[in-house]
């Protein structure tokens, strides 16, 4: 994945985060209980943080290396799907009528969190390994 694709992915995912934030605030707020709404908001927050992280990774690609940037971007995107996606589904499962059908999503959330941690760890290690040219 090139730096431009990472940048475009981050921008696209930020637009989705804004959409999901607005959807939660306007459409879901009257339909979810406070704990469900809090879970939705947590998903949106992490969605925002890590989509912004993709913009950071795109801008740092030359400093940390293309291969590392690709790994970081992939891990952050997989983390968003697993962590944020599972929170979105868990918080709306009653509205969607999929209550017990998504019992496996509970363990998926921490796997997404591990992807986030791994992505930032790859960036950390790559930042330490890559030396400045001048």
N, C-alpha and C positions, 0 to 999 in steps of 0.2 A: 504494500500500500504506500503510495507516494505521499509526500508532505501535503500536496494539494488535496488528495483524497482524504487524508486525516483532517485537514482543515474543513473541507466540505462536510464530512461526517459530523464533526463537532458542531458546525453551524446548523445543520439539519436537526441534530439531536437537541440543540438548544431551542429551536423553534417548537419541537415536540414537547419539550419541558414546559415552555410557556403555555402551550395549548393545554397540557394536562393540569398545570397549575390553575389556569382559568376554569377549566372544566370542573376541577375539584371545588373551587371556591364558589362557583355559581350553580352548577347542576347537581353536584353530589352533596354539598353541605346540608341541604334540607333532607337528604335521603339516607345519610349514614349516621351512625351513632358516633359520639366523640372519639372513641378509640379507633374506629375504622377510619375516620377522617384524619386522625393523627398518623395512622399508618400510610394513608395516601400521601399526606404532606411529607412524610419522611422519604417516601419514594421519589417525590418531585424534587426535594432538596438534594438528594444524592444524585439524581438524574442531572440536575443543574451543575453540581460540583464537578462531576466527571465528564460532562460534555465540555465544560470550560477547560478541564484538564486536557481534553483532546486538542483544543486550540493551543494550549501551552506546548504540548508535545510536538505539534506541527511546527511551531516557531523555534523549538529547540533541536529539531532534527539534525541540523548540521553540527551541533555541539555534542550530541550524544551518539550520533550514528544512525543511519537509516534502518538498519536491522533492529536495533534496540527500540527505535521509535515505532516500528511496525509491531513489535511485541507488546510494547506499552499500550498502543492504541487498541490492539486486538483484545488484550486483557481488560482494558477499561470498558470496551463495548460489550464484551461477554458479561462483565460484571453488571453493566446497566440492564441488560436483558434479564439476567438471573435475579439480581437483587431488586432492582426497581420494578421489573415486570412481575415478580412474585408478590411484591407488596401491593402493586396495583390490583392484581387478581385476588389476593387474600382480602383486601379491604372491600372489594365489591362483589365477593362471591355470593352473598345473599341476594343482591340486586340482580346478578346475572343468573341466579338459579342453579349454581354449580357447587353448592355447599360442600358436600362430602366428596365430590368428584375430584377435588383438587387437594386432597389431604396430603399429597406428596410435596406440595409447594413449601411447606414449613422448612424442610431441610434444604431446599433450593436457595433460600434467602442467604444463609451463611456461605454457601458456595460462591454466590455472587460477591459477597464481601471479601472472600479469600481472593477472588480475581482482582478486585480493587487493590488489595494489599500487595498482591504479586506484581501488578502493573506498576505501582509506585515504587516497589522494591527494585524492579528492573531499571526504572529511571534513576533511582538513587545509585545503584551499582554502576550503571553506564556513565553517570555524571562523574563518579570517582575514577573510573578507568580511562575515560577520554581525556586527553591532555590538550591544552590550548596550543595552537600552532605557533604562537608568537610570544 
